[in-house]
Structures are given as C-alpha cells and as structure tokens.
Amino acid sequence: MCASTKKKLQDKLREALKELDQLDKRLQEKAEYGPGKGDPAIYEWELTLALRQQAQAKVETARRTLQRLAEGRYGICERCDAPINPERLEIIPLASLCIKCARASQR
Ligand SMILES: [Zn+2]
C-alpha cells in the first residue's frame, strides 16, 4: 500500500492520542467532583469517561491498523480475508472488516 495510506493512518493515530490527552485533562480537572452521590457533575464526568474509552479504543485500532499495514495486510478483512472495498477504506481508513462482516457484527 502507498505511503499516503501510512500517513493517513498516522494522522488518525495522532488525532486519537490528542483526543485521549484532552479527555484525560478534563477528567483530571473534574477529579475533585468525582463520582459523588447526587453530584450534578456526575453525568458529565461519566460521559467524559465513556468518551475516553472510545478514544482509547480508537488509539488501539489505529495502532493495530498500522501494524497490519506493516505486515502487508491492510485492506484485508480480519474475519473472512476478503479485500475491503477501497471506497470503504477511503471513508473509514481504520476499517478492519469488509462491509459484509461489519454488518454481520453489528447484529
Ligand atoms: Zn469480511
């Protein structure tokens, strides 16, 4: 796969790491509120925590995708080994499943 793909994935990783960092900072600021009982900030705190988990997952996906690129397996479905539609990869560079498997896993 071409160098621009690698750059695109590295950008995604950087983006995700930045997001994670920002969420960590927000969680630290909110640490004094904590998950206290009846605290009005709890909802926001939990939301931030959920977003942090999503960002963490994105970082891991980006790292794994870069690893797959290095192994020459980028763009190949992790489940059925079918090539992933290039248009799908264009929209979702971190896609690890072909459209068929992605749909099946959402069920
Ligand atoms: Zn598949």
Boltz pocket constraint, residues with backbone or C-beta under 6 A from the ligand:
constraints:
  - pocket:
      binder: B
      contacts: [[A, 77], [A, 78], [A, 79], [A, 80], [A, 81], [A, 82], [A, 97], [A, 98], [A, 99], [A, 100], [A, 101], [A, 102]]
      max_distance: 6.0
